[in-house]
Amino acid sequence: MPLPRLVAISACAGLLGAQLAVAIPPASDRSWYWPFLPYPMYARAHARSDTVVVPQLRARECGESKPEVILSSSVLGVPLHQLTALLITIARAPGSDAANDAKTRLARAIEAEYPARYCSASAWARTIRINDPSTYDLHDPMHMAAVWELNRTEAK
């Protein structure tokens, strides 16, 4: 094989390899949904009469006058969609078996990240009615849906 042909093949392989390395990130956070990017055109459409539930997880530290803190999915180390689904399950029917299972899962997640720090957790929700896509009712107050005690392991 003549030398110019070998150089041309090597150059093409190198360029294609570099493009492939940039296009497919090897071990980044976004690699799980590559090549399907989260474009707005893939989002679920909402009509003006739809409602959207915005949930929130709060936890109260042990003690008399300790404040409540809002626990996000990144703080707990769980995916956002999973935390949202668990909180919506609790908000819809706080006394059901599915809600009790969701409370147990959230209690385990809180205890795994913050052992014996929080004594109780609560699920809060706000329902947003989409009247106009440009102005949502984002300033409506959150309403408490359920409160539960966390399973604390006592020191022996």
MARLOVO-532588 format. One record per residue: y, z, x of N, C-alpha, C in turn; residue in three letters. Coordinates in pm, whole numbers, plus 50000, padded with zeros to 5 digits. Last residue first. Layout:
<atoms>
+-------+-------+-------+-------+-------+-------+-------+-------+-------+-----+
:   n_Y :   n_Z :   n_X :  ca_Y :  ca_Z :  ca_X :   c_Y :   c_Z :   c_X :   r :
+-------+-------+-------+-------+-------+-------+-------+-------+-------+-----+
:     Y :     Z :     X :     Y :     Z :     X :     Y :     Z :     X : ALA :
...
+-------+-------+-------+-------+-------+-------+-------+-------+-------+-----+
</atoms>
This chain:
<atoms>
+-------+-------+-------+-------+-------+-------+-------+-------+-------+-----+
:   n_Y :   n_Z :   n_X :  ca_Y :  ca_Z :  ca_X :   c_Y :   c_Z :   c_X :   r :
+-------+-------+-------+-------+-------+-------+-------+-------+-------+-----+
: 50269 : 57134 : 47212 : 50180 : 57251 : 47204 : 50185 : 57329 : 47332 : LYS :
: 50508 : 56963 : 47020 : 50465 : 57004 : 47154 : 50382 : 57131 : 47144 : ALA :
: 50421 : 56754 : 46748 : 50479 : 56879 : 46797 : 50425 : 56910 : 46936 : GLU :
: 50504 : 56439 : 46665 : 50397 : 56517 : 46729 : 50461 : 56639 : 46791 : THR :
: 50618 : 56332 : 46354 : 50649 : 56383 : 46487 : 50530 : 56460 : 46539 : ARG :
: 50668 : 56084 : 46147 : 50556 : 56166 : 46195 : 50584 : 56207 : 46338 : ASN :
: 50970 : 56105 : 45960 : 50892 : 56043 : 46068 : 50782 : 56138 : 46111 : LEU :
: 51027 : 56079 : 45611 : 51018 : 56161 : 45732 : 50933 : 56087 : 45835 : GLU :
: 51236 : 55843 : 45445 : 51106 : 55901 : 45474 : 51113 : 55978 : 45604 : TRP :
: 51413 : 55691 : 45182 : 51418 : 55780 : 45298 : 51279 : 55833 : 45319 : VAL :
: 51543 : 55385 : 45040 : 51437 : 55484 : 45058 : 51462 : 55566 : 45183 : ALA :
: 51789 : 55258 : 44994 : 51673 : 55223 : 44913 : 51563 : 55328 : 44922 : ALA :
: 52133 : 55294 : 44980 : 52009 : 55348 : 45034 : 51894 : 55315 : 44939 : MET :
: 52346 : 55016 : 45016 : 52288 : 55115 : 44926 : 52156 : 55162 : 44984 : HIS :
: 52654 : 54917 : 45163 : 52508 : 54924 : 45171 : 52462 : 55035 : 45077 : MET :
: 52931 : 54759 : 44991 : 52867 : 54870 : 45063 : 52715 : 54857 : 45064 : PRO :
: 53069 : 54438 : 45067 : 53005 : 54529 : 44971 : 52935 : 54639 : 45047 : ASP :
: 53163 : 54254 : 45243 : 53222 : 54386 : 45250 : 53168 : 54480 : 45144 : HIS :
: 53061 : 54007 : 45200 : 53012 : 54079 : 45316 : 53064 : 54222 : 45323 : LEU :
: 53018 : 53796 : 44993 : 53060 : 53934 : 44971 : 53007 : 54022 : 45082 : ASP :
: 53139 : 53488 : 45136 : 53032 : 53575 : 45092 : 53087 : 53716 : 45073 : TYR :
: 53281 : 53194 : 45123 : 53322 : 53334 : 45110 : 53207 : 53414 : 45052 : THR :
: 53164 : 52945 : 45143 : 53260 : 52982 : 45246 : 53301 : 53129 : 45238 : SER :
: 52991 : 52903 : 44927 : 52935 : 52908 : 45062 : 53034 : 52951 : 45170 : PRO :
: 53029 : 53115 : 44658 : 53094 : 53007 : 44729 : 53044 : 53012 : 44873 : ASP :
: 52836 : 53292 : 44578 : 52919 : 53224 : 44478 : 52984 : 53100 : 44538 : ASN :
: 52569 : 53449 : 44645 : 52635 : 53334 : 44705 : 52708 : 53260 : 44594 : ILE :
: 52557 : 53791 : 44670 : 52547 : 53678 : 44578 : 52629 : 53564 : 44637 : ARG :
: 52378 : 54018 : 44855 : 52493 : 53928 : 44859 : 52467 : 53812 : 44764 : ILE :
: 52289 : 54345 : 44861 : 52257 : 54217 : 44800 : 52384 : 54134 : 44795 : THR :
: 52186 : 54559 : 45111 : 52303 : 54506 : 45042 : 52262 : 54370 : 44987 : ARG :
: 52008 : 54856 : 45196 : 52013 : 54714 : 45162 : 52145 : 54682 : 45092 : ALA :
: 51822 : 55074 : 45409 : 51942 : 55044 : 45333 : 51945 : 54895 : 45305 : TRP :
: 51588 : 55317 : 45474 : 51608 : 55173 : 45455 : 51729 : 55155 : 45365 : ALA :
: 51563 : 55575 : 45717 : 51599 : 55528 : 45584 : 51621 : 55378 : 45586 : SER :
: 51398 : 55851 : 45874 : 51447 : 55713 : 45875 : 51479 : 55673 : 45732 : ALA :
: 51404 : 56158 : 46059 : 51389 : 56081 : 45935 : 51447 : 55942 : 45955 : SER :
: 51409 : 56247 : 46322 : 51328 : 56320 : 46224 : 51307 : 56242 : 46095 : CYS :
: 51398 : 56123 : 46655 : 51446 : 56110 : 46518 : 51351 : 56180 : 46423 : TYR :
: 51262 : 56197 : 46888 : 51409 : 56200 : 46886 : 51462 : 56200 : 46743 : ARG :
: 50990 : 56172 : 46942 : 51042 : 56301 : 46897 : 51194 : 56309 : 46898 : ALA :
: 51030 : 55879 : 47130 : 50939 : 55987 : 47090 : 51014 : 56117 : 47060 : PRO :
: 51138 : 55591 : 47075 : 51210 : 55717 : 47089 : 51121 : 55833 : 47046 : TYR :
: 50943 : 55391 : 47062 : 51061 : 55372 : 47144 : 51134 : 55502 : 47174 : GLU :
: 50746 : 55503 : 46898 : 50706 : 55440 : 47025 : 50826 : 55424 : 47118 : ALA :
: 50887 : 55585 : 46674 : 50827 : 55688 : 46761 : 50784 : 55630 : 46896 : GLU :
: 50951 : 55333 : 46569 : 51057 : 55425 : 46610 : 51003 : 55529 : 46706 : ILE :
: 50695 : 55233 : 46514 : 50784 : 55160 : 46605 : 50896 : 55250 : 46657 : ALA :
: 50600 : 55421 : 46329 : 50532 : 55405 : 46458 : 50620 : 55334 : 46560 : ARG :
: 50782 : 55376 : 46122 : 50777 : 55508 : 46186 : 50709 : 55499 : 46322 : ALA :
: 50712 : 55115 : 46052 : 50844 : 55140 : 46110 : 50849 : 55276 : 46180 : LEU :
: 50453 : 55163 : 45953 : 50473 : 55073 : 46067 : 50608 : 55097 : 46134 : ARG :
: 50512 : 55333 : 45738 : 50427 : 55380 : 45847 : 50446 : 55294 : 45971 : THR :
: 50664 : 55163 : 45578 : 50725 : 55285 : 45632 : 50644 : 55338 : 45750 : LYS :
: 50468 : 54975 : 45512 : 50584 : 54932 : 45590 : 50654 : 55054 : 45652 : ALA :
: 50300 : 55137 : 45357 : 50248 : 55076 : 45479 : 50363 : 55032 : 45571 : ASP :
: 50477 : 55191 : 45148 : 50427 : 55301 : 45230 : 50368 : 55250 : 45362 : ASN :
: 50507 : 54932 : 45047 : 50623 : 55000 : 45105 : 50579 : 55117 : 45191 : ALA :
: 50248 : 54887 : 44953 : 50302 : 54799 : 45057 : 50423 : 54864 : 45124 : ALA :
: 50231 : 55083 : 44753 : 50143 : 55091 : 44870 : 50195 : 55005 : 44985 : ASP :
: 50563 : 55188 : 44639 : 50439 : 55109 : 44634 : 50357 : 55127 : 44760 : SER :
: 50812 : 55307 : 44631 : 50693 : 55391 : 44615 : 50562 : 55317 : 44618 : GLY :
: 51013 : 55107 : 44661 : 50998 : 55214 : 44761 : 50871 : 55297 : 44749 : PRO :
: 51036 : 54794 : 44632 : 50953 : 54891 : 44559 : 50923 : 55008 : 44652 : ALA :
: 51246 : 54676 : 44783 : 51207 : 54624 : 44651 : 51127 : 54724 : 44570 : ARG :
: 51269 : 54813 : 45026 : 51382 : 54813 : 44933 : 51342 : 54767 : 44793 : ALA :
: 51026 : 54758 : 45154 : 51059 : 54896 : 45117 : 51168 : 54898 : 45011 : ILE :
: 51053 : 54482 : 45189 : 50938 : 54535 : 45115 : 50967 : 54677 : 45069 : THR :
: 51278 : 54478 : 45352 : 51289 : 54422 : 45217 : 51172 : 54469 : 45131 : ILE :
: 51169 : 54591 : 45585 : 51276 : 54660 : 45514 : 51294 : 54607 : 45372 : LEU :
: 50977 : 54397 : 45657 : 50936 : 54534 : 45628 : 51042 : 54609 : 45548 : LEU :
: 51142 : 54170 : 45698 : 51038 : 54168 : 45596 : 50993 : 54309 : 45559 : ALA :
: 51302 : 54260 : 45914 : 51363 : 54223 : 45786 : 51260 : 54225 : 45674 : THR :
: 51108 : 54290 : 46114 : 51185 : 54406 : 46069 : 51248 : 54379 : 45933 : LEU :
: 51027 : 54020 : 46135 : 50931 : 54123 : 46098 : 51002 : 54248 : 46047 : GLN :
: 51256 : 53885 : 46217 : 51196 : 53849 : 46089 : 51096 : 53955 : 46042 : HIS :
: 51300 : 54002 : 46470 : 51395 : 54023 : 46362 : 51332 : 53992 : 46226 : LEU :
: 51029 : 54165 : 46643 : 51100 : 54044 : 46601 : 51187 : 54070 : 46478 : PRO :
: 51101 : 54472 : 46818 : 51021 : 54397 : 46722 : 51098 : 54270 : 46685 : VAL :
: 51239 : 54660 : 46969 : 51147 : 54569 : 47037 : 51055 : 54495 : 46942 : GLY :
: 51436 : 54826 : 46880 : 51297 : 54865 : 46856 : 51196 : 54776 : 46925 : LEU :
: 51659 : 54681 : 46958 : 51643 : 54818 : 47007 : 51499 : 54864 : 46992 : VAL :
: 51626 : 54446 : 46816 : 51623 : 54440 : 46963 : 51606 : 54579 : 47023 : SER :
: 51654 : 54528 : 46554 : 51524 : 54478 : 46598 : 51515 : 54474 : 46750 : SER :
: 51843 : 54838 : 46540 : 51825 : 54693 : 46526 : 51688 : 54652 : 46577 : SER :
: 51935 : 55119 : 46372 : 51837 : 55068 : 46468 : 51816 : 54919 : 46441 : LEU :
: 52211 : 55320 : 46345 : 52150 : 55196 : 46296 : 52059 : 55144 : 46407 : ILE :
: 52206 : 55672 : 46300 : 52228 : 55555 : 46385 : 52155 : 55436 : 46325 : VAL :
: 52371 : 55955 : 46165 : 52270 : 55849 : 46152 : 52307 : 55735 : 46246 : GLU :
: 52447 : 56259 : 46352 : 52480 : 56139 : 46275 : 52360 : 56044 : 46262 : PRO :
: 52367 : 56601 : 46296 : 52352 : 56481 : 46379 : 52381 : 56357 : 46295 : LYS :
: 52382 : 56868 : 46213 : 52489 : 56773 : 46182 : 52483 : 56650 : 46272 : SER :
: 52110 : 56978 : 46280 : 52189 : 57003 : 46160 : 52285 : 56889 : 46129 : GLU :
: 51828 : 56780 : 46395 : 51937 : 56875 : 46412 : 52020 : 56882 : 46285 : GLY :
: 51718 : 56466 : 46501 : 51680 : 56601 : 46462 : 51796 : 56696 : 46492 : CYS :
: 51890 : 56176 : 46379 : 51839 : 56260 : 46487 : 51808 : 56399 : 46434 : GLU :
: 51797 : 55929 : 46153 : 51876 : 56051 : 46174 : 51810 : 56134 : 46281 : ARG :
: 51829 : 55577 : 46126 : 51749 : 55694 : 46161 : 51842 : 55810 : 46189 : ALA :
: 51812 : 55275 : 45936 : 51890 : 55384 : 45996 : 51796 : 55500 : 46024 : ARG :
: 51806 : 54932 : 45894 : 51725 : 55051 : 45923 : 51813 : 55154 : 45991 : LEU :
: 51892 : 54706 : 45638 : 51935 : 54779 : 45757 : 51846 : 54903 : 45772 : GLN :
: 51907 : 54376 : 45483 : 51855 : 54511 : 45503 : 51906 : 54574 : 45633 : PRO :
: 52037 : 54178 : 45249 : 52065 : 54212 : 45389 : 52017 : 54356 : 45411 : VAL :
: 51930 : 53929 : 45039 : 51922 : 54072 : 45066 : 51942 : 54093 : 45216 : VAL :
: 52103 : 53694 : 44848 : 52040 : 53720 : 44976 : 52043 : 53870 : 44998 : VAL :
: 52085 : 53484 : 44562 : 52123 : 53612 : 44623 : 52043 : 53628 : 44752 : THR :
: 52221 : 53185 : 44409 : 52122 : 53261 : 44485 : 52178 : 53395 : 44531 : ASP :
: 52407 : 53021 : 44295 : 52358 : 53132 : 44212 : 52255 : 53219 : 44286 : SER :
: 52459 : 52818 : 44471 : 52566 : 52914 : 44444 : 52519 : 53032 : 44362 : ARG :
: 52165 : 52789 : 44686 : 52252 : 52744 : 44578 : 52357 : 52851 : 44551 : ALA :
: 52075 : 52732 : 45019 : 52103 : 52829 : 44915 : 52196 : 52767 : 44811 : HIS :
: 51815 : 52611 : 45231 : 51938 : 52589 : 45155 : 51953 : 52694 : 45047 : ALA :
: 51698 : 52728 : 45539 : 51675 : 52719 : 45396 : 51808 : 52705 : 45324 : ARG :
: 51745 : 52520 : 45832 : 51760 : 52645 : 45758 : 51737 : 52621 : 45609 : ALA :
: 51753 : 52287 : 45969 : 51621 : 52336 : 45933 : 51627 : 52465 : 45851 : TYR :
: 52015 : 52246 : 46030 : 51957 : 52154 : 45932 : 51815 : 52197 : 45892 : MET :
: 52078 : 52424 : 46233 : 52110 : 52460 : 46095 : 52047 : 52368 : 45992 : PRO :
: 51804 : 52447 : 46468 : 51922 : 52378 : 46418 : 51951 : 52423 : 46275 : TYR :
: 51631 : 52579 : 46677 : 51679 : 52636 : 46553 : 51810 : 52571 : 46504 : PRO :
: 51393 : 52329 : 46789 : 51510 : 52412 : 46812 : 51565 : 52463 : 46679 : LEU :
: 51094 : 52267 : 46894 : 51158 : 52282 : 46764 : 51273 : 52380 : 46777 : PHE :
: 50931 : 52231 : 47114 : 51058 : 52159 : 47111 : 51133 : 52173 : 46979 : PRO :
: 50980 : 52577 : 47151 : 51007 : 52446 : 47205 : 50903 : 52348 : 47154 : TRP :
: 50934 : 52833 : 47073 : 50962 : 52735 : 46968 : 51001 : 52599 : 47024 : TYR :
: 50877 : 52970 : 47309 : 50780 : 52978 : 47199 : 50809 : 52879 : 47089 : TRP :
: 51082 : 52951 : 47490 : 50969 : 52861 : 47508 : 50873 : 52865 : 47390 : SER :
: 51299 : 53117 : 47494 : 51299 : 53011 : 47395 : 51175 : 52922 : 47402 : ARG :
: 51271 : 53293 : 47703 : 51256 : 53344 : 47567 : 51245 : 53234 : 47464 : ASP :
: 51074 : 53127 : 47959 : 51196 : 53185 : 47905 : 51171 : 53229 : 47762 : SER :
: 50899 : 52998 : 48142 : 50874 : 53134 : 48094 : 51003 : 53197 : 48044 : ALA :
: 50960 : 52708 : 48162 : 50828 : 52766 : 48183 : 50808 : 52904 : 48122 : PRO :
: 51111 : 52474 : 47949 : 51131 : 52596 : 48028 : 51001 : 52672 : 48041 : PRO :
: 51109 : 52150 : 47959 : 51013 : 52252 : 47917 : 51036 : 52377 : 48002 : ILE :
: 51324 : 52011 : 48076 : 51299 : 52000 : 47932 : 51204 : 52108 : 47881 : ALA :
: 51308 : 52063 : 48350 : 51428 : 52105 : 48276 : 51400 : 52106 : 48125 : VAL :
: 51060 : 51952 : 48412 : 51084 : 52094 : 48442 : 51206 : 52146 : 48368 : ALA :
: 51103 : 51685 : 48341 : 51004 : 51764 : 48268 : 51024 : 51913 : 48291 : LEU :
: 51288 : 51609 : 48533 : 51324 : 51605 : 48391 : 51229 : 51691 : 48308 : GLN :
: 51128 : 51636 : 48765 : 51248 : 51718 : 48749 : 51293 : 51721 : 48603 : ALA :
: 50931 : 51441 : 48713 : 50893 : 51582 : 48725 : 51012 : 51674 : 48708 : GLY :
: 51087 : 51211 : 48722 : 51019 : 51248 : 48598 : 50976 : 51394 : 48600 : LEU :
: 51166 : 51221 : 48993 : 51265 : 51224 : 48885 : 51202 : 51265 : 48753 : LEU :
: 50913 : 51207 : 49124 : 51002 : 51321 : 49145 : 51106 : 51334 : 49036 : GLY :
: 50820 : 50958 : 49037 : 50744 : 51079 : 49004 : 50830 : 51204 : 49020 : ALA :
: 51016 : 50793 : 49156 : 50999 : 50796 : 49011 : 50924 : 50922 : 48967 : CYS :
: 50968 : 50848 : 49430 : 51100 : 50875 : 49371 : 51089 : 50884 : 49218 : ALA :
: 50704 : 50759 : 49461 : 50737 : 50901 : 49486 : 50870 : 50937 : 49422 : SER :
: 50736 : 50487 : 49407 : 50647 : 50567 : 49322 : 50679 : 50716 : 49338 : ILE :
: 50907 : 50417 : 49620 : 50951 : 50398 : 49482 : 50866 : 50482 : 49387 : ALA :
: 50743 : 50471 : 49842 : 50870 : 50543 : 49826 : 50918 : 50534 : 49682 : VAL :
: 50539 : 50282 : 49796 : 50506 : 50424 : 49801 : 50632 : 50511 : 49783 : LEU :
: 50681 : 50044 : 49825 : 50618 : 50074 : 49697 : 50584 : 50224 : 49689 : ARG :
: 50761 : 50055 : 50097 : 50863 : 50056 : 49990 : 50803 : 50092 : 49853 : PRO :
: 50499 : 50050 : 50236 : 50586 : 50168 : 50237 : 50693 : 50165 : 50127 : LEU :
: 50214 : 49906 : 50068 : 50333 : 49898 : 50154 : 50424 : 50020 : 50134 : PRO :
: 49884 : 50000 : 50085 : 50000 : 50000 : 50000 : 50124 : 50000 : 50090 : MET :
+-------+-------+-------+-------+-------+-------+-------+-------+-------+-----+
</atoms>
